[in-house]
Amino acid sequence: MTKVAGGEISTAQQREDADAADRLARDQGAPIPKPRRKPPFFVTFWRSAIGKKWLMAISGIILLGYVLAHLIGNLKVFLGKSDINEYAAWLRRMGEPALPHEVLLYILRVVLVTAFAVHIVAAYQLTRMNQKARPVKYQSPRDYAAADFASRTMRWTGIIVGLFIIFHLLDLTFGTANPGYVSGNVYRNLIASFHRVPVAIVYMLANIALGIHIFHGAWSMFQSLGWNNPKFNPWRRYFAIGFAGLITAGNVFIPLAIVTRLYP
């Protein structure tokens, strides 16, 4: 290699035709980079704020349907031991004989877990996107006329409900948190659980938090789906109040009636 003025080394002297690319760029312009492969539609959809809101709304609808069905099933405890235990056995037989025993039940559980996970992740990422869009917090007291109590506490009611679901599974599904648990005997498990005063109180408080969360979720999911019209909005509110009130009243009444010995 030969040094030239200034101490630099000529690339042409290092390797024959080493400057060919530079000459080509001068003559014909810089090379056009190969276009990047577009990600799949679902990935692009998920990355957008609109996509996250849609998925939050759809997963929320699935979860609202579940809590309603779950309440209807649990209310069978007031019909007696045989009714609610037969209902629990029917859930395990669903899909037979087309599907093996409990397969459809496990499919529904996978759908619910997926919907729950999508709901949580989308909510978290939307919160982060909003924080990045407004890095400086409001400098003056906010007017909460539009942002009511339910909307301002969505994060905390969501955390309470998530922790409650874990305890609920340990208590009435797996039985590790219920000393009186007997596999397959839903009636006995409910009675044994709600006869414990602290547990009954936890269930009632957690379901009040769930009702608050459902109220705002049922209201806002229509807006996320684009169903936002001044003529339709009053019905959105009626639906949110009615649905949240029904779920809260039913879920609170069950442990309240059992812990106070009103039933059985």
Secondary structure, DSSP 8 states (H G I E B T S, - for coil): --B-GGG-B-HHHHSTTTTHHHHHHHHH-S----------HHHHHHHSHHHHHHHHHHHHHHHHHHHHHHHHHHGGGGG-HHHHHHHHHHHHHTTTTTS-TTHHHHHHHHHHHHHHHHHHHHHHHHHHHHHHH--S--SS----SSS-HHHHTHHHHHHHHHHHHHHHIIIIIS-TT-TT--TT-HHHHHHHHHTSHHHHHHHHHHHHHHHHHHHHHHHHHHHHTT---TTTHHHHHHHHHHHHHHHHHHHHHHHHHHHTT---
